[in-house]
């Protein structure tokens, strides 16, 4: 499997709480609605938060890039499955609907995405 990671920043004028509420309450159901048409196998939202006792770890890294408001992860079967979506009108419509909604709350030019293959090092223990 492959996945897309979207490193998200909110539009100026939105608080982090407003951004994350819209993303979870409005956008997530839209993704769920279009998941089959887009071949999405899994979708996870990671919402950022601040905690004063965790700040030293951030300070030690001296990060010079503004933090993200969240990260979206979408899993797909493989590259060929993703590319095949280009030939499906319902996938194009679904992708357009999601992008239109993203413009309502995401600062798209400052929210990079990249493709990745996971290499699990420590499995989830149940």
C-alpha positions in Angstrom: 0.0 0.0 0.0 1.0 3.6 -0.5 -0.3 6.7 1.2 -0.6 10.4 0.7 0.3 12.7 3.6 -1.2 16.2 3.6 0.6 18.5 6.0 -2.2 21.1 6.7 -2.2 24.7 7.7 -5.4 26.6 8.2 -6.5 29.6 6.3 -5.6 33.0 7.9 -8.6 34.2 9.9 -9.4 30.7 11.2 -8.5 29.7 14.7 -6.9 26.3 15.2 -10.1 25.2 16.9 -12.3 26.4 14.0 -10.0 24.7 11.5 -10.0 21.4 13.3 -13.7 21.4 13.9 -14.5 22.1 10.2 -12.0 19.5 9.1 -13.5 16.8 11.4 -17.2 17.7 11.4 -17.6 18.8 7.8 -14.7 17.6 5.6 -14.3 14.1 7.1 -17.9 13.1 6.2 -17.3 14.4 2.7 -14.1 12.2 2.4 -16.1 9.2 3.7 -18.8 9.9 1.2 -16.4 9.9 -1.7 -13.9 7.2 -0.4 -15.1 4.4 -2.7 -15.1 6.6 -5.8 -11.5 7.7 -5.0 -10.2 4.3 -4.0 -9.4 5.4 -0.5 -8.7 2.4 1.7 -8.1 4.3 5.0 -8.3 7.9 6.1 -6.8 9.3 9.4 -6.7 12.8 10.7 -4.0 13.8 13.1 -4.9 17.1 14.9 -2.0 19.0 16.4 -2.2 20.4 19.9 0.1 22.2 22.3 1.0 21.2 25.9 3.4 23.3 27.9 5.2 20.3 29.3 5.9 19.1 25.8 7.3 22.4 24.6 11.0 21.7 25.5 11.1 18.9 22.9 10.0 21.3 20.2 12.4 24.0 21.4 15.3 21.6 21.4 14.9 21.0 17.7 14.9 24.8 16.9 12.3 24.3 14.2 12.2 27.3 11.8 9.1 26.2 9.9 5.7 27.1 11.3 3.9 24.1 12.7 1.1 22.3 11.0 -2.5 22.4 12.2 -2.8 18.7 11.3 -1.8 15.9 9.0 -4.2 13.9 6.9 -3.2 10.4 5.8 -4.9 8.5 3.0 -4.1 4.9 2.1 -4.4 3.5 -1.5 -3.7 0.0 -2.8 -0.8 1.1 -5.1 0.3 3.7 -7.7 -1.5 1.9 -10.5 -4.8 2.0 -8.6 -4.4 5.8 -8.0 -3.5 6.4 -11.7 -6.5 4.4 -12.9 -8.8 7.0 -11.1 -7.9 9.5 -13.8 -10.1 7.5 -16.2 -13.1 7.5 -13.9 -15.5 10.4 -14.2 -16.9 9.7 -10.7 -13.4 9.9 -9.2 -12.8 13.2 -11.0 -16.1 14.6 -9.6 -15.3 13.4 -6.1 -11.8 14.9 -6.3 -13.2 18.2 -7.4 -15.7 18.2 -4.6 -13.0 17.6 -2.0 -10.7 20.2 -3.4 -13.6 22.8 -3.4 -14.3 22.0 0.2 -10.5 22.2 1.1 -10.4 25.7 -0.2 -12.8 26.7 2.6 -10.5 25.9 5.4 -7.0 24.9 4.2 -4.2 27.3 3.2 -3.4 25.1 0.2 -0.2 26.8 -1.0 1.3 26.4 2.4 0.1 22.8 3.0 2.4 20.4 1.2 1.6 16.8 0.4 3.8 13.9 -0.4 3.5 10.2 -1.2 5.0 7.5 1.1 5.4 3.8 1.7 5.2 2.8 5.3 8.0 0.7 6.9 6.7 -0.4 10.3 9.4 -0.5 12.9 7.4 -1.1 16.0 4.0 -2.7 15.4 0.9 -1.6 17.3 0.5 -3.8 20.4 -3.0 -4.7 21.3 
